[in-house]
Amino acid sequence: MKPNPSIRIAVDIGGTFTDVVLLIDNVETWVTKVSTTPADPSIAVIDGIRDALACAGVDGTHVSEVIHGTTVGSNAILQKAGAKTGLLTTRGFRDVLEIGRIRMPEMFDLTWSKPQPLVERRYRLEIDERISAQGEIVTRLNEASVLAAGETLSAAGIESVAICLINSYANPVHEQRVEALLRQHFPQFKTTFSWAVLPEMKEYERTSTTVVNAYLLVAMQDYLGRIEEGLKRLRITAPLLVMTSNGGVMGTAAAKAKPVFAVASGPAGGVVGAAHLGKASHRPNLIVFDMGGTTAKAAIIENGVPSLTSEYEFREGMSTSSRFIKAGGYMLKVPSIDMAEVGAGGGSVARVDAGGLIQVGPESVGSTPGPACYGLGNDVPTVTDANLVLGYLNPIGLAGGQLPIQRQLAERAIAQHIAEPLNLTLRDAAHGIRAVANANMARAIRAVTVERGKDPRDMTMIAFGGNGGVHAIDVAQQLGIRQVIIPRSSGVFSAVGMLAADVEHNFVRVVMREAAQLTESDLQPLTAALSISASAALRQEGFRPDAITLLWQVDVRFCGQASELTVAFELGSNAFAEIDAAFRKQYLATYGYSDDEPLEIVNLRCVGRGLRGTKLDFGRLRQGQIAVGTAAETRRDVSFSRSEAPTTARAVSLAALSGTPLAGPLIVDCFDTSVVVRRGATIHADAHGSLIINLLEVSA
């Protein structure tokens, strides 16, 4: 090893494990997995980094950057563990959060309950002011009403305050004055202002996004502060970067001020990595399938670019883009990868419902106490327990043997809670748990393919996460997918993908003009202002002007519509023709029809991207000793089908795979996952170290 190696570290927190990938000189990777510490996730992060440094035999002083995908934001929302939050809004708009979009996500679902607002009604207070949609002051701000509202919230012990005044996107002067008053008279408040977080029209979306940001401020700031202190103890002085929901990264200062941009932080890393690997292996169109310990995620990559959305709803059950399913959760109008997520992971709990049917998730046992086979006190069955009973997992232990497991405990849990109540054999009960989990995950993939007008049979699946390789073939067969890629280090691939991300900052200005009435000179003042903001933000992150690139987008709709699509364009004399063509093409692909109606440009967006000099080269990556394992082959009894007796299948390590295909049935035991290859499928390794599974038989 060189005397002064270049070291980059990526950390991804999952519901069960915290994954750490250490990259030396952009070539050699060292991987560690430690159990997530739910009470304080920062403990596992620092422990994992310490272990990775020790395994690689390097010093923290050589680390040049640490990239982190965090679940702190999403967990705070799910567990209702955010700050005690208040809301100040214009008189008459107190109930915007309750009213929402005045609709249900599924019209005939009589069991649906509206999500409880993150701010109780008694803490949503009105102040006297009014700005018109044109930005004119209709009613001047009554500063006494602001101070009175502040006193009320202070007396109630409010920690964080969201401020969202009507039409502040057109003129933020009143919000800026409220900001000054609160900081002067109530400095104990954490404050979030809609003009800084989301200067766009649509009152509900803007209010909801601002409230979520305020709700997460305390948790995110405290958490990132603990991470920074822990890094100092490891003698790491490199910058800490946080993964954003749209696949970029941002510095801790931005993450502490706008945590709403990092709610879907961790899963985005895997999608970014999949896009880079797809380009390197000449597979530009991919279905991304990421199954961890708590959830499974699905997204699509087209022409080498992840599908993005400008808004999504975070909720229990299945979170997805709100383009088609609305009112199901907490609205976040922020750029993000268009992803569907279901509560189906290795730690998802299996149970029998009142109707005598097996249900899996969304409840998860996490890392503590973990699945029953961990032997840490849990006696309810999980998906991991079912996979162990069926023979898919290495019976010695997980994470390269670092986590011992006990098959008899898994058998006891499944027998007591599933097999005996339903009068099933132990094997049939385990297959039932797995089948339900697979169906839930196939539903997530359909949400981003079939429901978007995409045929999954035309695409290749890339599967990763600690459980991705265990379930990939079953899910692919249900959807008619004929090829599956398991990338190198698939169990920690979300962390690997973070190392391929660029620093990004997003800025937006309202336009609200018919496209035919606009000229290039009309956009010039807006593009100039956005350019200044984006360049300044990236310079603060340490980027030189020659490493900064600006990407331009517009939110467009047909005149008279209430929702829009986002399309990219290049500045110049041909910009409006480019926007017109791109929008009509995307509209047709999204909704299945189009027409010749005039277009309206709603928002102008600038994506400021800081380009880092080093990029992952998947062809050059090699793994440190901890992740290699041995080439020894074993055999174990595996049940591949309910209708067939268990088979004595080969269990091989990664070292046994080459460019020559091996036919299933077999199991590939890796440090960070297992790969199940059924009969009727073959597996081989490609030049990038990925495992390529070709399915000869599919059901669709």
N, C-alpha and C positions, 0 to 999 in steps of 0.2 A: 504494500500500500504506500502511496506517496506520502511524504512528510506532512503535507497540508492538503488533505483531500477536501473536495467540495461536497458538502453533505446537505441534503434536503430531506425533510421529514413530513409525512402526511399522516393525519390521525382521523379516524372515522369512528364515531360512537354508535354502536348498535344497541338494541334492547337486551342482548345477551352478552356480546363481546365488544370490547374496544380494540380496534385494529390499528396497528402502527406499521408503517412502511418507511424504512430508512433507505435512501438512495445515495450511493457513493459515486461521485464523478459521472453521474447520469448513466451508469451502466449496471452497477451491482446493487441488488436489493436485499435487505434483511427485513424479515417479517416477525412481528410478535403479536400474540393475541392474549389479552388479559380480560378477566371478567369485569363487566361494567359495574360501576358502583353507583346505583341509583340515587342514594342519599346525597352524594356529591360526585357527579361524573368527572370532575377535574382530577380526583384522586387516581382513577384508572388511567387517565390521559398521561399524567406525569409518571406513574409507575410503568406504563407501557413504553414511554420514550426512554426512561432509564434502562429498562431491560434491553431495548433495541440497541442503545449505545454500547451497553456491556457486551452483548452478543457479537456486535461488529468490531469491538475493540477500538472504538474511536472516542474522541473527547467532545463534549458539548460546545467547546469554543470554536470548533470547526463548522458548526451548523450555520448555514446561510439563510435558511428560512424554515418556518413551521407552518403548514397549511392544515386547517382544522375544519372538518364538517361536523356540526354540532346538532344534537337533538334537543337542546335546552329549550328552544322556542316552541317546538311542536309538543314536547312533553308538558310544558307549562300550560298550554291551551287544553290539552287532553285531560290533564289532572286538575284543571282549574286552580293552578298554583302560582298564577301571576300576581302582580302587584295589586293592591287595593286601589282601584282606578276610579277617577271622576271624569266627567265630560262637561265642558262649557260649549254652548252652542247658541245660535241666534234664537230669539224668542219665537216660538211657534214650531221649532224643529227638534223638540226634546225627544220625540218618539220615533225618530228616523230609524234607529236600530231595531225597534220593535216592528215597524211597518215593513222594512226591508223591501223586497220586490213584490210583495203581495201575491205570493204564489207558493205552491208546494213542490218539492222536488219530484214527487210521483203522485199524480192526481188521485189515484184510487187507493193509496196506502193509508188505511184508517189507523194504523199503529204509529204513524209518524208524529213526533213531538218537535216543535220548533226549538232550536238551540237557545238556551238562556243567554241573553246579552251579557257580555263581559263586564258591563257597567250597570249596576242596579239603578232602577228608575229614580230613586231618591238622591242618587249622586249624579244625575244628569240635570244640570242646571242651565237656565236660560239667562242671557244677558241682552240688553237693549242695544241694537245696532242693526244696520241693513245696508248691504252693497248690492247694486243691481247686476244683472248678468253682463252688462256692458262695462262693469267696473266702476260705476258712478256711486258716490255716497248718497244714499237715500235717507238714512237716519244715522246721525253721528253716534259714535260709540259713547255709551254712558259708563264712565269709568267707575262710578259709585256702584253700579250693578256688578261690575267685575270684582271689586273689592269685597262686596257682600257675599258673592258666590265663593270667593276664596276663603273667607272666614268660615262659611258653612262647611266646606270641604276639609278645611284644616281641623275644625272641631270634631269631624267624623273620623279623623285619622287616615285620610286619604294620602297615599304615597306618590301616585303618578296621576297627572292630569292631561287629558287629550283636549285640544282646542280645535273645533271645526266650525267655522262661521260660514254662513251661506254666501256663495259666490266669491270666496276668498281666493280662488284660483285666478279670477279676473283682476283682483286688486287686493293684495294681502295687508294693506295698511292697518286695518283694525286688528287682525291677528298679531301683527308685529307689535302693536301697542299693548295688547293683552299680554303678550310675552314679556314685555318690559315691566309691566305692573306686577305680574306674578313673581318675576325674579327679584324685584325690589322688595315686595311686601311678604312673599311666601317662598323664601329661598329653599325651604325643605322639600318642595315639590320637584319631582322629575316631570318635565314637560315635553309634550309632543304637539307640533302645530301642523295642520294639514297642508299649509302652503309650502312647508319644507319637505314633507313626506310624499304628498301626492297632489300637486297643483293641477288637478283635472276637474272637469265637470262630472256630474252624477253624484248627488248628495249622499245617497246611501253607501255607495262604494267608497267614497272619500272618507266618510265618517267611520265606517267599519275598519278600513285600513289604518286610519289614524288611531283608533281605539286599540286595535291589536298591537300596534307599535308601542303605545303607552303601557299596555298591560305587560309587555315583555321587557321593558326597559330595566327594571331593577334586577330581575333574574339574569339577564344577559350581561349587564355591567358587572355584577358581583362575580358571575362565573368566569368571564374573561379576565377579570382582575386576579382571580385565584390561579388561572392558568399562567398568566404572566409572572406571578410570584414563584410558581413552581418551576418555570423555565429558568428563572434566575438562579434557583438553588442548584440546577443542573449546569450552571455556567453557560447557558444559552442566552445570548444577547441579540440573536437574529430577530427580525420582525415576525410577528404572529399574524397570519392572514386567515380570514374566515371565508369559507365557501358560501356562495350565494345561491339562491333558488334557481337562477337562470344559467348556472354553469360557470360563472366567473368567480373571482375572489376579491375581497376587499380587506383593507386594513382594520385593525381593531377599533380605531377612532370612529370610522364609519359604521362598523358593526354595533358598537355601543350606542350610537345615536339613532340608527335605523335597523333594529333587529328584525323588523318585519320582512326585510329583504333576504333573511337567512332562515326562514321557517322550514323550508324544504332543503336545507343545506346539505346533509349527508348524501341522500340519494342522487343529487345532481352530479357528484363526483364520478360515480359509476357510468352515468350516461356520457359525460365528457370523455372518459377513458374509452368507452365503447366506440364513440365517433372517431377518435384518433386511431384505434386499432382497426376499425372498418376501412378507413382510408388506406392504412398501411397494407392491408391484405386485399385491397381492391373489392371490398364489399360495402358500397356506399349506402345500401338500404337494409336496415336491421330492425328487428324487434328486440328491445332491451328487456330482459327479465331478471330482476334482482330479488332474491329471496334470502332474507336474513333470519334472525331469531325471533323477531316480533311481527314484521310485516313483509309483504311481497309487493314489489313495484313493477310497473310496466310503462314503457315509453317507446316511441319510434324515432328512427333516424332516417331521413330521406336526403339523398344526394350528399351524404356526409355531414349533414347538419341536423342536430336534434330539433324536434318539433317544439316550438315555443308558444306560450300563451301569455296574454297580458293580465289575466286574472284567473284565480281558482278559489275554490271553497275548501277550507280545511275542516274536516269533520270526522267523527267516528264512523266505522263501517268502511265505506270506500270513498276516499277523497279523490276528486278528479277536477278537470277543467270545468268551469261553470258555463262554458259556451253552450252546453246542451242540458246539463242538470243544474238547476238553480234553486236557491233558498235552502240547500241542505246543510249548510254549515256557516263558518265565519268567513266572510268575504275578504280576500286579500287581493287588491288590484295592484299587483307588482309583476314585473317580468319574471317568468319562471318556465322551466321545462314542463311541457304538457305531459303530465304523468298521472297515472291512476295507481292508487295504493289501497290494499286491502289488509285487514288484520289476519294474515295467514303466514306464520313463520314457524321456525322450529320449536319455539316456546309457546305457540298458541295452544290454548287449553281445549281439549275435547270433552264433550259432555252429551248426555241424552236429554233432549228437551221434553216438554210436557206431552208432546204428541208422539213420543217414542222414536224420534229421529236423531241421528248423530249430528251435532253442530260443532264446528271448529272455529275458535276465535270469536270476536276480536280480542278477548282477554288473553293476556300472555303472562307467563310466570317470570319472564325476564331472566336475569342472571342469578338473582337471589329470590327464592331458593332454587330456581331453575327447574328443568324437567325432572320427573321422578327418578330417572336413572342417575342423576347427579349425586343422589344420596344426601341431600342437604335439607331434608325435612318435608319436601313436597310429596303428596301422595296422589295427585290428580294427573291423568295422562295428558301427554302433549304429542305434537306431530313428531318430535324427535324420538320420543319413546316408541311410537309406532314404527318408525324407520329402523330403530335398533332391533326391535322384535322381529322384523321382517328380514334382517340380515344386511341391510344396506350400509350400516355404519361400522367402522372398525370397533370391534368389541373391547379392545384394550383401552381406548380412550380417544378423546377429541383433541384438537389443536396439537397434532403430532404426539399424542400420548400425555400431554401436560395436564389434561383434565380427565381423570379416571371416571369411568361410567360402569354401572352395574345393571346388567340385563334383567336380573330377577326382580329388581325394583320396578322396572318398566312393565314387566309382565304382570306384576301384582296390581299396579295402578290400572292398566287396561282391563284386566279381568274384573276388578271390583266395580269400576265405574261405567264400563261399556259392555264387555262380553256377557257378564252375568245378568245385568238388567235386561238385555235384549236376547238372551238365550243364544249367543253366538259362540263359536270357537274363538280362542285367543287370536289365531291368525286372521280369521274373517273380521274380527273387530278392528285389528290393526289396519287391514286393507280398507275397511270402511272409513276410518279416520283419514287415511291418506287420500282416498277418493274424494271426500268432501273438501279437503284442503286443495287438491288439484282443481276441482271445479271452481272454487273461489278464485284461484289464481288465473285460470283460463278466462274468467269473467273480467278480470282486470285487463288482460291483454285484448279482449274483444272491445273494451271501452276505448282503447286508443287505436284500434284498427277498424274492425267492422263498423263500430259506431261513428267512425270518422270517414267511412267510405273506402277503407283500405282492406285489401284481401290478404290475410296473414299467410296464405299458401304461396304468395308471390315473394315472400321475404324469408331471410335467414334469422334465426333466433340466436342472440348472444346471451348466455346465462351465467350469472355469477352470484356472489353472496355465499355465506356459509352453507346454505341449503340449496342453492341454485342447481348445482350438478346432480343433486339427489332426485330432484323432481322434474328436471328439464325435459327429459324424453316423454314422460307421461303427459305433460302439458302440451308439448309440441304435437304429439299424436292426436290429441283432442282437437287441435286447431288445423290439422292438415299440413303442418310445417315439416319439411323434409330434411333440413340441415340445422344443426345446433353447434355453436361455438362455445367452448369453455375456455376462457382466456387464462393465461399464466397468472398465478396468484389469484385465482378467481374468488377465493374466500375473503380476500381483502381488496378486491378490485376497486371498490369505491374509493379507498384511500389511494390506490395506484393512480386512478383517474384524476385525482386532485392535482397530482404533479404535472398534469398536462394542461391545466387551466391557466388562463390569463387573468390579470387584474382588470376588473370592469367597474364602471360607474355609469348609471343611467340618469338622464335628465330629460325633462319634457316641458313643452309649452303648448298652450291651447291655441288652435287656429280657428276652427269653426267657420270655414268659408267653403263655398262651392268651388270645386277644382277649376271649373271653366273660368271663374272670375279672378283666379290668382295668376300672378306672374313671378318670375324668378326674383325680381326686385322686392316683391311683397314678402318673400321668405327670408331675404337677406338679413334684416335686423334680428329675426329669431335665430337663424343659424349662427350669427355672430355671437349672440349672447350665450347660446348653448355651447358653442365651441370654447368660449372663455371659461365657462363653469367646468366643463369636462376636462380641459387641459390643466386647469388649476388643481382639480382634485387629484389627478394623476401625478402632477409634479410634487404634491404633498406626499405621495406614496413613494417618491424617489425616482421617478421615471424622467429621463431626458426627452426633449422634444422629438428626437429622431426615433424614439421607442414608443411614441404615442400615435395611435390611429383612431380616427373618428368614423363611426358607422351611422348612417342616417336611415330613419324609418318614419313612416306616417301611419296613423290610425285612420282608416278610410271606410266609408259606408255609402250605400246608395242614398241619395237625398230622401229624407223622410223616415229613414230607419232609425232604430234606437240602439243598435249595437254595431260594432265595427270589427274589421280585421286589420292586422298589422302587416305592412309590406315594406321591404327594403328598397332603397333607391340611391342613385348617385347624384350629388349636386351638379348642376349644369343646365344648359338650355334644353336638354331632352328629358328633364326630370319628370315633368307632368305626364308625358306620353309613357314613360317607363312605369310610373305609378299606376296609370290607367290599365295598362296591359297586365301588370303583375296582380293587381287587385281582382280583375275579372277572372283571371286564370285561377287564383286561389279561391275565389268565391265559388266557382264551378266545382272545384275539387272538394270543397268543404261541404257544400249544401246540395250539390247535384244539379244545379241549374244556374242560369245567369240571364241578364237582359241588357238592354242598351240605355238604361236610366242614367242620368248624370250623377257624378260622384261628389261627395262632400268630404273634405279633409278635416278631421276632428282635432287631432293632436300631431305635433311634430316631436320626434324623439331623437336624441343623440346618445349613442352608446360609445363612451370613451373607453378605449382598451389599451392597457399597458402591456406591450409585448416583451416577454422575458426571453433572454438570449438562448436558454437551454430548453430543448423539447425532448420529450420521451421518444426514444427510438426502440420500439418493441422488438425489433430484430436483434438489437445489441444487448438487451437486458439479460442478465444472468443472476441467479439467486445465490445468496449466501448459504452456508451449510445448514442452518437451522431449518430451512424450508425444503431441502432436497430429499431426505429420507434414503432408504435403501432400495435396491432392485429386487429384493427377495419376494418370491411369489408364494402366496398361501391360498388355501381354499376354505370356504365356509358355506354353510347352508343358507340359501337365499330364497325367499318366496317372491317370485316376480308376478304372480297372478293368483287371484282367489280360486280360479277354476283348475289350477294345476298344483301338483305336489311340489314342495320345495326342491330346489336344484342345488347341487354342489357346484358352486361357481368359483372361477378363478378370481383372486383379489391381487392386483398388481400395483406397483408404485409408478409414479410418473417416469422414473428412469427406465421402465420397461417399454415405454412407448416411443415409436419412431415414425418415419414416414410410411411404413408398411401398415395397412389397416389390420386391426384385430377384430374378430367377430364376437358379438355378444352371445351368450350372457357373460358378463364379467363386471367387476367393480374395480375402479381405480381409487386407491387410498392416497390422498394428498395430505400435506401438512394442515391445510386450512379448509378442506372439504372432502367429500367423496363424490365420485361420478358413477352413476348407475347406467349401465349399458345393457339394454334388454336384448333378447333374441330378436333377430330381424334388423339389427343395427350394427354398424361398424364404427371403430374409433381409430384415429391416428393423430400424430402431432405434426404441425406445420412448421414453416421456417421461423415463425414468431413465437414458438413455444406454446401456441394455443392447441387445444384438443378439438378436433373436428369430428363430429358425430354425424353420420349419414344414416337416415332412417329409410329402410327399404319398404316398410309397411306403415301406413298411416290410416287413421280412421275417417278422415274427412276427404 
